[in-house]
Amino acid sequence: MEVFEAIRSRCSVRQFKPEIIPDGVLRKILEAARWAPSPFNTQPWKFIIIKNKETLKAVSKYARYSGYLADAPMAIAVIVSPIDNKFSWIESIGEPRFAAAIAVQNMMLAAWELGIGACWVSIERNKVGEILKVPEKHFVLTVIPVGYPETPPVKHDEKFRKDLEDMIFYEMYGLKQD
């Protein structure tokens, strides 16, 4: 699958088959995340693989509108670690979190190419951090349910995407090209 095809065809999957993803396939997905760009190559991400049903259920209580998380065969929690070196100043402008989000995008595209579905889930970070015993000063970015799609994925319809021209300005915000 080519990159543009993966980007355009990937969709959020919320219903999964019960099978656990084999470790070799999971490692490929995580390897894609490992290669994400980050400011000053800080690579501020860590991953917690969650397969325990009770843990998935507990985490799902703090994922609004995401009850499907409890039904997923597994999930990946994405944790942002503090930067403890001369580049620690980038934390004040949110850079490590942005970098971890790029790692998630890499993960989701790699999963899609491998026939694995995933979905970004918004969570109550502090509560989920307590459940997963995430150290203080670390940030729980998201918990991504992953698995083989239960039903064929729904294709994106172009009419539901914002028009590209509505997103582009030239030289400064609000200026359109003549």
Secondary structure by P-SEA (a helix, b strand, c coil): ccaaaaaaabbbbcccccccccaaaaaaaaaaaaacccccccccbbbbbbccaaaaaaaaaacccccccccccbbbbbbbbccccccccccccaaaaaaaaaaaaaaaaaaaaacbbbbbbbcaaaaaaaaacccccccccbbbbbcccccccccccccccccccccccccccccccc
